[in-house]
Amino acid sequence: MSVVFVIALLGLIAAGYYLGQNRALRYRAADGPRLHSLPSYYGFYAALWCALPAAALLLVWMAGEGMLIESLILADIESELTGLSANEVGLVMNDIRNLASGGITSGDPSPLIKAAAQRYANLHHISLMAMFVLSLAIGAGGLLLAYRRVNPTFRARNRVERIIMALLMLSSTIAILVTIGIVLSLLFEALRFFAQVPFTEFIFGLKWSPQIAIREDQVGSSGAFGAVPVFAGTLLISFIAMCVAAPIGLFSAIYMSEYASRRFRSVVKPVLEILAGIPTVVYGFFAALTVAPFLRELGNSLGLDVASESALAAGAVMGIMIIPFVSSLSDDVITAVPNAMREGSYGLGATKSETIRRVVLPAALPGIVGALLLAVSRAIGETMIVVMAAGLSANLTANPFAAVTTVTVQIVTLLTGDQEFDSPKTLAAFALGLVLFVATLGLNIIALRVVRKYREQYD
């Protein structure tokens, strides 16, 4: 049904473009007044008036549909919810949704819950049908309105540009608001965590063991929330990854941009960029099944104690994964350096290697710093490779042969499963995310200052 609706709406938008453009062409063929805009702008105007009202209705409908249906269902089963807390009511509603979609419920549902699930499915189906019909009707109405306004004196280009500008401004505003919302959600939840665990204990504590009771009927330890081992593991694995990716990626970029033939570059660069498209779980399997056993056997032959899950294995494979980020971006930046700078260096008697070291690389340094920063961010945010190759042990060590963990892995671990968001164990994930966000922001500020400094020298 959804596919049919999308096809119908796209067909209606295409019909709007065709009708608007065709009417403008008829005016032009009639030797009447000269059209203010190109015929395509009249088509775009009609298509936009068809698409935007329908899209607005879809967004509003989908935003309010769930709450309205749930309120109707909860009113029907009010007797079943007597004495339940808000969290328990949420679990019941989740069972109803799962049962309505054919999913698995938390237990054997009662006849009342089954009836509520059936009504939920019926209401959802009716809502979808009404949403589709109303959206198409509003789209058709917008098309008719725009079609009637098409005439030679109508300023279609101005109207289309205003609509596009408004859409761009709306998109920018949404992006800013989403960013602010993410930061505020991290901040508020982190403040709840720091109200239960001292900030100094979290930042300077040397033991990370957030295994505490998450419900009142469970028994657990008091937990330890010293995040130093977690951040140390993140830095260690990221450092190993950059030790692999930075030199290989940068040297390959220099070779492809300055030494390789055009034919060789056209073949090797796309092949190298394939590494960026491989799923991280594949890298995780490669690290766990191939690299980690190889490093363990190699360490044993050299008399070194290498853990089955080590930071070296995870960092090395992560470095291989982010080589394309450094190589491709650096290659583009180095290639963009003006040839006049190279030719001036050659004219002064410099060799090719001296020109690269003293002219090309300094001029391309802002872009190279950006590429390295992107690679560092990718390494810090990686989860799957660390889970499969480095483990979950929060060990405070600088030994690359030991098992460590990272911030992202701990965030996933803490938020996995049925958790209570009043527990310090769960809220610790938001504190980790906030500190990681601040650290990444500081890294970005430093990189921007470096870029600005060298950009002033080589502009």
C-alpha positions as CSV (number, residue, x, y, z in Angstrom):
1,M,0.0,0.0,0.0
2,S,2.8,2.4,0.9
3,V,4.6,1.7,-2.4
4,V,1.4,2.4,-4.4
5,F,0.9,5.7,-2.5
6,V,4.5,6.8,-3.2
7,I,4.1,5.9,-6.9
8,A,0.8,7.8,-7.0
9,L,2.2,10.9,-5.3
10,L,5.3,10.9,-7.5
11,G,3.0,10.5,-10.6
12,L,0.9,13.4,-9.4
13,I,4.0,15.6,-8.9
14,A,5.3,14.7,-12.4
15,A,1.8,15.5,-13.8
16,G,2.0,18.9,-12.1
17,Y,5.3,19.7,-13.7
18,Y,4.1,18.6,-17.1
19,L,0.8,20.5,-16.9
20,G,2.5,23.7,-15.6
21,Q,5.2,23.7,-18.2
22,N,2.7,22.7,-21.0
23,R,0.4,25.6,-20.2
24,A,3.3,28.0,-20.3
25,L,4.4,26.6,-23.6
26,R,0.9,27.1,-25.0
27,Y,1.0,30.8,-23.9
28,R,4.3,31.2,-25.7
29,A,3.1,29.5,-28.8
30,A,0.0,31.8,-29.0
31,D,2.2,34.9,-29.7
32,G,0.7,36.6,-26.7
33,P,2.6,38.5,-24.1
34,R,6.2,37.3,-23.4
35,L,6.6,34.8,-20.6
36,H,8.2,36.3,-17.5
37,S,10.1,33.0,-16.8
38,L,11.3,29.9,-18.6
39,P,8.5,27.3,-19.1
40,S,10.4,24.9,-16.8
41,Y,9.9,27.3,-13.8
42,Y,6.1,27.1,-14.3
43,G,6.4,23.4,-14.2
44,F,8.5,23.5,-11.0
45,Y,6.1,25.8,-9.4
46,A,3.1,23.5,-10.0
47,A,5.2,20.5,-8.9
48,L,6.2,22.2,-5.7
49,W,2.6,23.2,-4.9
50,C,1.7,19.6,-5.4
51,A,4.5,18.1,-3.3
52,L,4.9,20.5,-0.4
53,P,1.3,20.5,1.0
54,A,1.1,16.7,0.7
55,A,4.5,16.3,2.5
56,A,3.5,18.7,5.2
57,L,0.3,16.7,5.9
58,L,2.2,13.5,6.0
59,L,4.7,14.9,8.6
60,V,1.9,16.3,10.8
61,W,-0.2,13.1,10.5
62,M,2.7,10.7,11.3
63,A,3.7,12.9,14.3
64,G,0.3,12.8,15.9
65,E,-1.1,9.5,14.7
66,G,0.7,7.3,17.2
67,M,-0.3,9.4,20.2
68,L,-3.9,9.5,19.2
69,I,-4.3,5.8,18.5
70,E,-2.5,4.9,21.8
71,S,-4.8,7.2,23.8
72,L,-7.8,5.5,22.3
73,I,-6.4,2.0,23.0
74,L,-5.4,2.9,26.6
75,A,-8.9,4.3,27.2
76,D,-10.4,0.9,26.1
77,I,-8.2,-1.1,28.4
78,E,-8.2,1.3,31.4
79,S,-9.5,-1.5,33.7
80,E,-6.5,-3.6,32.8
81,L,-4.1,-0.9,33.7
82,T,-5.3,-0.1,37.2
83,G,-2.5,0.1,39.7
84,L,0.3,-0.1,37.1
85,S,3.1,2.4,37.0
86,A,3.9,4.6,33.9
87,N,6.8,2.2,32.9
88,E,4.5,-0.8,33.2
89,V,1.8,0.9,31.1
90,G,4.5,1.5,28.5
91,L,5.4,-2.1,28.4
92,V,1.8,-3.1,28.0
93,M,1.5,-0.7,25.1
94,N,4.6,-2.1,23.6
95,D,3.1,-5.6,23.8
96,I,0.0,-4.3,22.0
97,R,2.1,-2.8,19.2
98,N,4.2,-5.9,18.8
99,L,1.1,-8.1,18.8
100,A,-0.6,-5.9,16.2
101,S,2.5,-6.1,13.9
102,G,2.9,-9.9,14.4
103,G,5.9,-9.5,16.7
104,I,6.8,-11.3,20.0
105,T,5.3,-10.2,23.3
106,S,6.8,-10.3,26.8
107,G,4.3,-12.9,27.9
108,D,1.0,-14.6,27.2
109,P,-1.4,-11.8,26.4
110,S,-4.8,-11.7,27.9
111,P,-8.0,-11.7,25.7
112,L,-8.4,-8.0,26.4
113,I,-4.8,-7.3,25.2
114,K,-5.5,-9.3,22.1
115,A,-8.6,-7.4,21.4
116,A,-6.8,-4.1,21.9
117,A,-4.0,-5.3,19.5
118,Q,-6.6,-6.1,16.9
119,R,-8.3,-2.7,17.3
120,Y,-4.8,-1.0,17.2
121,A,-4.1,-2.7,13.8
122,N,-7.6,-1.7,12.5
123,L,-7.1,1.9,13.6
124,H,-3.6,2.0,12.1
125,H,-4.9,0.7,8.8
126,I,-7.8,3.2,8.7
127,S,-5.3,6.0,9.6
128,L,-3.0,5.0,6.7
129,M,-5.8,4.9,4.2
130,A,-7.1,8.3,5.4
131,M,-3.6,9.8,5.3
132,F,-3.0,8.5,1.8
133,V,-6.3,9.8,0.4
134,L,-6.1,13.2,2.1
135,S,-2.5,13.7,1.0
136,L,-3.3,12.9,-2.6
137,A,-6.4,15.2,-2.4
138,I,-4.3,18.1,-1.0
139,G,-1.6,17.5,-3.6
140,A,-4.2,17.6,-6.3
141,G,-5.7,20.8,-4.9
142,G,-2.3,22.4,-4.8
143,L,-1.7,21.4,-8.4
144,L,-5.0,22.9,-9.5
145,L,-4.3,26.1,-7.6
146,A,-0.8,26.5,-9.2
147,Y,-2.1,25.5,-12.6
148,R,-4.7,28.3,-12.5
149,R,-2.1,30.9,-11.6
150,V,0.1,30.1,-14.6
151,N,0.0,33.1,-17.0
152,P,2.6,35.1,-19.0
153,T,2.9,37.8,-16.3
154,F,3.2,35.4,-13.4
155,R,6.7,35.6,-11.9
156,A,7.3,31.8,-11.6
157,R,11.1,32.0,-11.3
158,N,10.9,34.4,-8.4
159,R,8.3,32.2,-6.6
160,V,10.3,29.0,-7.2
161,E,13.5,30.6,-5.9
162,R,11.7,31.9,-2.8
163,I,10.3,28.5,-2.1
164,I,13.7,26.8,-2.5
165,M,15.3,29.4,-0.3
166,A,12.6,28.8,2.4
167,L,13.3,25.1,2.2
168,L,17.0,25.6,2.5
169,M,16.5,27.8,5.5
170,L,14.1,25.3,7.1
171,S,16.6,22.5,6.5
172,S,19.4,24.6,8.1
173,T,17.2,25.4,11.1
174,I,16.2,21.8,11.6
175,A,19.9,20.7,11.5
176,I,20.8,23.3,14.1
177,L,17.8,22.4,16.3
178,V,18.7,18.7,16.1
179,T,22.2,19.4,17.1
180,I,21.1,21.6,20.0
181,G,18.6,18.8,21.0
182,I,21.3,16.2,21.0
183,V,23.6,18.3,23.1
184,L,20.9,19.2,25.6
185,S,19.7,15.6,25.9
186,L,23.3,14.5,26.7
187,L,23.7,17.4,29.1
188,F,20.5,16.9,31.1
189,E,20.9,13.1,31.4
190,A,24.6,13.5,32.3
191,L,23.6,16.0,35.0
192,R,21.3,13.4,36.4
193,F,24.2,11.0,36.5
194,F,26.5,13.4,38.2
195,A,23.8,14.1,40.8
196,Q,24.3,10.4,41.9
197,V,28.0,9.9,41.1
198,P,30.6,12.7,41.8
199,F,32.1,14.3,38.7
200,T,35.6,14.0,40.1
201,E,35.1,10.2,40.7
202,F,33.9,9.8,37.1
203,I,36.7,11.9,35.5
204,F,39.6,10.8,37.7
205,G,38.5,7.4,38.9
206,L,40.7,4.4,37.9
207,K,38.2,1.6,38.1
208,W,35.2,1.1,35.7
209,S,32.7,-1.5,36.8
210,P,29.1,-0.1,36.5
211,Q,27.5,-3.4,37.5
212,I,24.8,-2.3,40.0
213,A,21.2,-3.3,40.6
214,I,18.9,-1.8,38.0
215,R,15.7,-2.8,39.8
216,E,14.7,-2.8,43.4
217,D,14.2,-6.6,43.5
218,Q,17.8,-7.2,42.3
219,V,21.0,-7.5,44.3
220,G,24.1,-5.9,42.9
221,S,27.3,-4.2,43.8
222,S,27.6,-0.5,44.4
223,G,29.5,-0.1,41.1
224,A,32.6,1.9,40.2
225,F,32.3,4.7,37.7
226,G,35.9,5.8,37.1
227,A,36.1,6.4,33.3
228,V,39.8,6.8,33.0
229,P,40.3,3.2,31.8
230,V,37.6,3.6,29.2
231,F,39.1,6.8,27.8
232,A,42.6,5.3,27.9
233,G,41.4,2.4,25.9
234,T,39.8,4.7,23.3
235,L,43.0,6.7,23.0
236,L,45.2,3.6,22.7
237,I,43.2,2.0,20.0
238,S,42.7,5.2,18.1
239,F,46.5,5.9,18.3
240,I,47.3,2.5,16.9
241,A,44.8,3.0,14.1
242,M,46.3,6.3,13.2
243,C,49.8,4.9,13.3
244,V,48.6,2.5,10.6
245,A,46.3,4.8,8.5
246,A,48.2,8.1,8.6
247,P,51.5,7.1,7.0
248,I,50.0,4.5,4.6
249,G,47.2,6.8,3.5
250,L,49.3,9.9,3.2
251,F,52.2,8.2,1.3
252,S,49.7,6.5,-1.1
253,A,48.1,9.9,-1.7
254,I,51.5,11.5,-2.4
255,Y,52.3,8.7,-4.8
256,M,49.0,8.7,-6.7
257,S,48.9,12.5,-7.0
258,E,52.6,13.2,-7.8
259,Y,54.3,10.1,-9.2
260,A,51.7,7.7,-10.6
261,S,50.5,7.8,-14.1
262,R,47.0,8.8,-14.9
263,R,46.0,5.3,-15.9
264,F,47.5,3.8,-12.7
265,R,45.7,6.4,-10.6
266,S,42.4,5.8,-12.3
267,V,42.6,2.1,-11.3
268,V,44.2,2.1,-7.9
269,K,42.2,5.0,-6.3
270,P,38.8,3.4,-6.8
271,V,40.1,0.0,-5.6
272,L,41.5,1.7,-2.5
273,E,38.3,3.4,-1.8
274,I,36.5,0.0,-1.8
275,L,37.9,-0.4,1.7
276,A,35.6,2.4,3.0
277,G,32.5,0.5,1.7
278,I,33.2,-2.8,3.5
279,P,30.8,-3.3,6.5
280,T,32.6,-2.9,9.8
281,V,31.3,-6.3,11.0
282,V,33.4,-7.8,8.2
283,Y,36.4,-6.0,9.6
284,G,35.5,-7.3,13.0
285,F,35.4,-10.9,11.8
286,F,38.7,-10.4,10.1
287,A,40.2,-8.9,13.2
288,A,38.8,-11.6,15.5
289,L,39.4,-14.7,13.3
290,T,42.6,-13.8,11.4
291,V,44.6,-10.8,12.9
292,A,44.1,-11.6,16.6
293,P,45.2,-15.3,16.3
294,F,48.1,-14.3,14.1
295,L,49.3,-11.7,16.6
296,R,48.9,-14.1,19.5
297,E,50.9,-16.8,17.8
298,L,53.6,-14.3,16.6
299,G,53.8,-12.9,20.2
300,N,54.2,-16.4,21.6
301,S,57.0,-17.2,19.2
302,L,58.8,-14.1,20.4
303,G,58.1,-14.8,24.0
304,L,55.5,-12.0,24.4
305,D,52.2,-12.4,26.2
306,V,49.5,-11.3,23.7
307,A,45.9,-11.5,24.8
308,S,43.3,-13.2,22.5
309,E,41.5,-9.9,22.3
310,S,44.1,-7.1,22.2
311,A,44.2,-3.4,21.4
312,L,46.8,-4.0,18.8
313,A,44.5,-6.3,16.7
314,A,41.6,-3.9,16.9
315,G,43.7,-0.8,16.2
316,A,45.5,-2.4,13.3
317,V,42.3,-3.5,11.5
318,M,40.7,-0.2,12.3
319,G,43.7,1.6,10.7
320,I,43.2,-0.5,7.6
321,M,39.5,0.5,7.5
322,I,40.2,4.3,7.7
323,I,43.1,4.3,5.2
324,P,40.7,5.5,2.4
325,F,39.6,8.5,4.5
326,V,43.2,9.7,4.7
327,S,44.3,8.6,1.2
328,S,41.3,9.8,-0.8
329,L,40.9,13.2,0.9
330,S,44.6,13.9,1.0
331,D,44.9,12.9,-2.7
332,D,42.2,15.4,-3.7
333,V,43.8,18.2,-1.6
334,I,47.3,17.6,-3.0
335,T,45.9,17.4,-6.5
336,A,44.2,20.8,-6.0
337,V,47.5,22.6,-5.2
338,P,48.0,25.0,-8.1
339,N,50.6,23.8,-10.7
340,A,52.1,27.3,-10.6
341,M,53.6,26.6,-7.2
342,R,55.2,23.4,-8.5
343,E,56.5,25.1,-11.6
344,G,57.9,28.0,-9.6
345,S,59.8,25.5,-7.3
346,Y,61.1,23.7,-10.3
347,G,62.2,27.0,-11.8
348,L,64.3,27.7,-8.7
349,G,66.1,24.4,-9.2
350,A,64.3,22.3,-6.6
351,T,63.9,18.6,-7.2
352,K,60.5,16.8,-7.3
353,S,60.9,15.4,-3.8
354,E,62.0,18.9,-2.4
355,T,59.0,20.5,-4.2
356,I,56.6,18.0,-2.5
357,R,58.2,18.4,0.9
358,R,58.6,22.1,1.0
359,V,55.9,23.4,-1.3
360,V,53.1,21.0,-2.0
361,L,52.6,19.4,1.4
362,P,52.7,22.8,3.3
363,A,50.2,24.2,0.9
364,A,47.9,21.2,1.2
365,L,48.3,21.0,5.0
366,P,44.9,22.4,5.9
367,G,43.2,19.7,3.8
368,I,45.5,17.0,5.1
369,V,44.7,18.0,8.7
370,G,41.0,17.8,7.9
371,A,41.5,14.3,6.5
372,L,43.4,13.2,9.6
373,L,40.7,14.7,11.8
374,L,38.0,12.8,9.9
375,A,40.0,9.6,10.3
376,V,40.5,10.2,14.1
377,S,36.7,10.8,14.5
378,R,36.0,7.6,12.5
379,A,38.4,5.7,14.8
380,I,36.9,7.1,18.0
381,G,33.4,6.3,16.9
382,E,34.0,2.7,15.8
383,T,32.3,0.0,17.9
384,M,32.0,-3.3,16.1
385,I,35.7,-4.0,15.6
386,V,36.5,-3.2,19.2
387,V,33.7,-5.5,20.5
388,M,34.9,-8.4,18.4
389,A,38.7,-7.9,18.6
390,A,39.4,-5.9,21.8
391,G,36.7,-7.1,24.2
392,L,34.8,-5.4,26.9
393,S,37.4,-5.3,29.7
394,A,38.1,-1.8,31.0
395,N,41.8,-2.2,31.8
396,L,43.9,0.8,32.5
397,T,47.0,0.0,30.5
398,A,49.2,1.3,27.8
399,N,50.2,-2.2,26.7
400,P,48.9,-2.8,23.1
401,F,48.9,-6.5,23.7
402,A,46.3,-6.3,26.5
403,A,42.5,-6.3,26.1
404,V,40.9,-2.9,26.5
405,T,37.5,-1.3,25.7
406,T,36.4,2.1,24.3
407,V,33.7,4.7,25.0
408,T,31.4,3.7,22.2
409,V,31.5,0.0,23.2
410,Q,30.6,0.9,26.8
411,I,27.7,3.1,25.7
412,V,26.3,0.3,23.6
413,T,26.7,-2.1,26.5
414,L,25.1,0.1,29.0
415,L,22.1,0.9,26.9
416,T,21.5,-2.7,25.6
417,G,18.5,-4.6,27.0
418,D,15.6,-3.5,29.2
419,Q,17.1,-0.8,31.3
420,E,15.8,1.7,33.9
421,F,16.8,5.2,33.1
422,D,16.9,6.2,36.8
423,S,19.9,3.9,37.4
424,P,23.5,5.3,37.4
425,K,24.5,2.4,35.3
426,T,22.3,3.6,32.4
427,L,22.9,7.3,32.9
428,A,26.6,6.6,32.8
429,A,26.3,6.2,29.0
430,F,25.2,9.8,28.6
431,A,28.1,11.0,30.8
432,L,30.5,9.1,28.6
433,G,28.9,10.5,25.5
434,L,29.0,14.1,26.9
435,V,32.7,13.8,27.7
436,L,33.5,12.3,24.3
437,F,31.5,15.1,22.6
438,V,33.5,17.8,24.5
439,A,36.8,16.0,23.7
440,T,35.9,15.8,20.0
441,L,34.8,19.5,20.0
442,G,38.2,20.5,21.5
443,L,40.0,18.4,18.8
444,N,37.9,20.2,16.1
445,I,38.8,23.6,17.5
446,I,42.5,22.8,17.5
447,A,42.4,21.5,14.0
448,L,40.5,24.6,12.8
449,R,43.2,26.9,14.3
450,V,45.9,24.9,12.5
451,V,44.0,25.1,9.3
452,R,43.5,28.8,9.6
453,K,47.1,29.5,10.4
454,Y,48.5,27.7,7.4
455,R,45.7,28.9,5.1
456,E,46.8,32.5,5.8
457,Q,50.4,31.7,4.9
458,Y,49.6,29.9,1.6
459,D,46.5,31.7,0.2
